[in-house]
Amino acid sequence: MTAALIQQATNASDGSSVTVTLGTGVTTGRVIFLVQGEGTATSPSMSASGGGGTSIPANANNTGSDGTAYAGVVELYNVTNGTTSFTVTVSGTSNYGLTVVATEWSGLGAGTSSCMDTHTPNIATSSTVSAGSLTPGGADYLFLSNFAVDYPAGATLSSGPTNSFTEFTIASASTQTLVGAAYYIATDSSAHSTTWNISASTSWASIIVAFKSFTASAPSAPTLTAPANASYADVSSGITFSAVYNSTDGSTQNAYAMRIKVSGGTYNYWNISTSALQSTIVWNAGSVAVGASWSVAFGSSVLADGNIYNWSMASQESGAGVQGAFATDSTFTAQATPTLTVTGPSGTITGTTQPAVIWTESLGSGVSQTNYRVVVESGTYGTVPGSGASSWDSGVVSSAALNVQVGSPLTPNTTYRAFVQITETGALNSNWAYSTFTLQADAPATPILTGVAGNDPVTGAPMVTLTLQGTDNALTANQASLESGTTTGWAAT
């Protein structure tokens, strides 16, 4: 694909930096800056910033100076699309008459690979200066040339650029500097240079640089990352899809398409402008760097639980708007998250220190409970486990049971909270549910009062002997007396 000038802008300053504002936001993720100026050092360094881009000189030979003038080229790539403002800074010299031409091009390779070579700036004191000579590897090379002139009063550009170069900007940085820029797109592998002439002899600096244009290629299918293939997800509150952009030509992604269908049905396509699905394909604008991921969020009303969905995405590269293929479909089952209610124990519990924890459940259609976990806490418990003092934890148990007996004795006269979480088919977990109860010590049994009539053995007077028998004991009745011949609960030692 042949390179083409998209837009350019110029600004100047007598300081060490210049801010240039393009008329519209960049769409290719890169900007090339032609830099001209006058200074006092022999090797000033140049850098550019804006839109989060990475700054690189076009080549190690990008600057040169005779102590009064210099010229150079700086690239800024991986720029966030939509950015309009950029700053170029020249350091290592005292600057005056600094001018920057910002240009955006289509049809150039991304990153550092596109720059073929630069010609060391030609410095002269005359009315003519040549922008060197470079030989491309073939057709479709973009040549950029710029010059800076120590501007004598009344001087004008009398001719140039020569050799089919097209001038696209000229500006007066101050009363001291005249600048110009031009480009040429090669049609063969011949050497190329250009010459500029002004109406009076003065100090010049000029440079030429070549960039290789390229044929844009369709990006590879993106890598679908979320939701994972063959997974389960509750879509009642919405769902987010994610994918990774896979470039083949180094260009950023500037649009994507997304399709989805109920398995066995017809595809619909996501339209980000309406936040809805439609029957025809839509390419949604969005800048994504090479190798980076992007996400698409559906609201709660777009999909419905109880379905199996097939979905995919495709990418469009920014170099020439070439669209790639959809990735192989990924599937997921849209399924409601399980809910439950803990019904016991509750209130005051007596008669046992290891009560049963009981719950009821509501599951997605056609699925079952696969796991449960029960946690019992006392003290400063909250609405989920972890805040109180743990008294017992079942761990994750693979079971469809709806009850379990607490596995270790609890302390009487203590209030507890029993938490339950279940998992259903598809590894979807419920929220924690709970019930609060107080374990109370057993009340003493009613004592047995008996009276036996008789006579006092000494005086012979009538008397009644009263016997009060308490039966509360840490032992059972069988354990408390061996007279019945029962030894249940005892062990020989």
Stockholm file with secondary structure:
# STOCKHOLM 1.0

chainA/1-493         MTAALIQQATNASDGSSVTVTLGTGVTTGRVIFLVQGEGTATSPSMSASGGGGTSIPANANNTGSDGTAYAGVVELYNVTNGTTSFTVTVSGTSNYGLTVVATEWSGLGAGTSSCMDTHTPNIATSSTVSAGSLTPGGADYLFLSNFAVDYPAGATLSSGPTNSFTEFTIASASTQTLVGAAYYIATDSSAHSTTWNISASTSWASIIVAFKSFTASAPSAPTLTAPANASYADVSSGITFSAVYNSTDGSTQNAYAMRIKVSGGTYNYWNISTSALQSTIVWNAGSVAVGASWSVAFGSSVLADGNIYNWSMASQESGAGVQGAFATDSTFTAQATPTLTVTGPSGTITGTTQPAVIWTESLGSGVSQTNYRVVVESGTYGTVPGSGASSWDSGVVSSAALNVQVGSPLTPNTTYRAFVQITETGALNSNWAYSTFTLQADAPATPILTGVAGNDPVTGAPMVTLTLQGTDNALTANQASLESGTTTGWAAT
#=GR chainA/1-493 SS CCCEEEEEEEEEESSSEEEEECSSCCSSSEEEEEEEEECSCSSCEEEEESTTCEEEESSTTCCCBSSSCEEEEEEEESCCTTCCEEEEEEESSCCEEEEEEEEEEESBCSTTTTEEEEEEEEEEEEEEEECCCBCCSSTTEEEEEEEEEECCTTCCEEECCCTTCEEEEEEECSSSEEEEEEEEECSSSCCBCCEEEEEEEEEEEEEEEEEEBCCCCCCEEEEEEESCTTEEECCTTCEEEEEEEECSSSCCEEEEEEEEEETTSCCEEEETTTTEEESSCCCEEEEECTTCEEEEEECTTTSCTTEEEEEEEEEEETTTCCBCCCCCCEEEEECCCCEEEEEESCEEECSCSSCEEEEEEECCTTCCEEEEEEEEEESSCCSSTTSSEEEEECCCEECCCSEEECSSCCCSSEEEEEEEEEEETTTEECCCEEEEEEECCCCCCCCEEEEEEEECTTTCCEEEEEEEECCCCSSCHHHHCCTTSCCTTCCCC
#=GC SS_cons         CCCEEEEEEEEEESSSEEEEECSSCCSSSEEEEEEEEECSCSSCEEEEESTTCEEEESSTTCCCBSSSCEEEEEEEESCCTTCCEEEEEEESSCCEEEEEEEEEEESBCSTTTTEEEEEEEEEEEEEEEECCCBCCSSTTEEEEEEEEEECCTTCCEEECCCTTCEEEEEEECSSSEEEEEEEEECSSSCCBCCEEEEEEEEEEEEEEEEEEBCCCCCCEEEEEEESCTTEEECCTTCEEEEEEEECSSSCCEEEEEEEEEETTSCCEEEETTTTEEESSCCCEEEEECTTCEEEEEECTTTSCTTEEEEEEEEEEETTTCCBCCCCCCEEEEECCCCEEEEEESCEEECSCSSCEEEEEEECCTTCCEEEEEEEEEESSCCSSTTSSEEEEECCCEECCCSEEECSSCCCSSEEEEEEEEEEETTTEECCCEEEEEEECCCCCCCCEEEEEEEECTTTCCEEEEEEEECCCCSSCHHHHCCTTSCCTTCCCC
//
